[in-house]
Structures are given as C-alpha cells and as structure tokens.
Amino acid sequence: MLNHEHKAQPPCFIVDFDPSDKPFGSAHFQGHPSPSGPATAPANDNKLYKYSVKVGNQTLNPKGGVKP
C-alpha cells in the first residue's frame, strides 16, 4: 500500500462486484477500513469473481478477480 494522505471525501478507492454475481454479502467496498466479511460463495467454489476498482475518476478493471 502506498503512503498517502486521506481527505474526508471521496474515499481513496472503491471496489465494486456485480451485485448479482458477488462472493461476499456486499458488492461495494470503499476505502481502507472496508472489510469484505465472510465469503457467501460455496466452500468448493472455484469461480473467478471479477470486480472493478475506482480511484478518483479513473476506473480500473483488473485482469484477474477473486476466488473465495
């Protein structure tokens, strides 16, 4: 993680999963203190859940994803 100063708004990053295809209870996470919580996908799930990251006004789409 890069050292950087935080402003009150907006959060320094936002992570979004497709609400209909997410491995966690929530599909939206923002800023450093945003834990994902337990995975809601089945324990033997090998699916790759894609997400996008927004930093400022730029949206980044990682080539990978998350496997719970």
One Martini backbone bead per residue (centre of mass of N, CA, C, O) as a GRO file, in nm:
protein
   68
    1MET     BB    1   0.098   0.036   0.022
    2LEU     BB    2   0.057   0.361  -0.015
    3ASN     BB    3   0.146   0.655   0.094
    4HIS     BB    4  -0.127   0.868   0.208
    5GLU     BB    5  -0.359   1.110   0.207
    6HIS     BB    6  -0.667   1.189   0.363
    7LYS     BB    7  -0.980   1.261   0.277
    8ALA     BB    8  -1.302   1.276   0.348
    9GLN     BB    9  -1.357   1.327   0.035
   10PRO     BB   10  -1.322   1.079  -0.119
   11PRO     BB   11  -1.242   0.784  -0.135
   12CYS     BB   12  -0.949   0.632  -0.252
   13PHE     BB   13  -1.143   0.372  -0.295
   14ILE     BB   14  -1.338   0.142  -0.512
   15VAL     BB   15  -1.521  -0.167  -0.487
   16ASP     BB   16  -1.684  -0.363  -0.754
   17PHE     BB   17  -1.940  -0.582  -0.783
   18ASP     BB   18  -2.166  -0.775  -0.903
   19PRO     BB   19  -2.464  -0.806  -0.742
   20SER     BB   20  -2.528  -1.099  -0.898
   21ASP     BB   21  -2.186  -1.158  -0.867
   22LYS     BB   22  -2.088  -1.242  -0.550
   23PRO     BB   23  -1.873  -1.354  -0.271
   24PHE     BB   24  -2.027  -1.150  -0.093
   25GLY     BB   25  -2.263  -0.972   0.077
   26SER     BB   26  -2.118  -0.750  -0.072
   27ALA     BB   27  -2.047  -0.522  -0.367
   28HIS     BB   28  -1.935  -0.277  -0.178
   29PHE     BB   29  -1.620  -0.098  -0.143
   30GLN     BB   30  -1.452   0.151   0.079
   31GLY     BB   31  -1.160   0.183   0.158
   32HIS     BB   32  -0.958   0.057   0.408
   33PRO     BB   33  -1.197  -0.022   0.637
   34SER     BB   34  -1.322  -0.250   0.421
   35PRO     BB   35  -1.452  -0.530   0.488
   36SER     BB   36  -1.585  -0.821   0.344
   37GLY     BB   37  -1.613  -1.064   0.493
   38PRO     BB   38  -1.768  -1.334   0.448
   39ALA     BB   39  -1.815  -1.575   0.243
   40THR     BB   40  -2.102  -1.680   0.024
   41ALA     BB   41  -1.968  -1.885  -0.117
   42PRO     BB   42  -1.893  -2.180  -0.177
   43ALA     BB   43  -1.627  -2.369  -0.068
   44ASN     BB   44  -1.597  -2.516  -0.376
   45ASP     BB   45  -1.549  -2.251  -0.524
   46ASN     BB   46  -1.380  -2.166  -0.854
   47LYS     BB   47  -1.470  -1.898  -0.913
   48LEU     BB   48  -1.431  -1.591  -1.086
   49TYR     BB   49  -1.454  -1.273  -0.941
   50LYS     BB   50  -1.527  -0.980  -1.072
   51TYR     BB   51  -1.382  -0.645  -1.070
   52SER     BB   52  -1.375  -0.298  -0.976
   53VAL     BB   53  -1.168   0.001  -0.967
   54LYS     BB   54  -1.187   0.318  -0.803
   55VAL     BB   55  -0.977   0.612  -0.874
   56GLY     BB   56  -1.134   0.858  -0.853
   57ASN     BB   57  -1.207   0.891  -1.209
   58GLN     BB   58  -1.080   0.598  -1.231
   59THR     BB   59  -1.125   0.287  -1.398
   60LEU     BB   60  -1.033  -0.039  -1.295
   61ASN     BB   61  -0.966  -0.360  -1.469
   62PRO     BB   62  -0.884  -0.639  -1.375
   63LYS     BB   63  -0.777  -0.947  -1.502
   64GLY     BB   64  -0.880  -1.064  -1.259
   65GLY     BB   65  -0.974  -1.180  -0.924
   66VAL     BB   66  -1.187  -1.367  -0.703
   67LYS     BB   67  -1.129  -1.638  -0.476
   68PRO     BB   68  -1.283  -1.782  -0.196
   0.00000   0.00000   0.00000
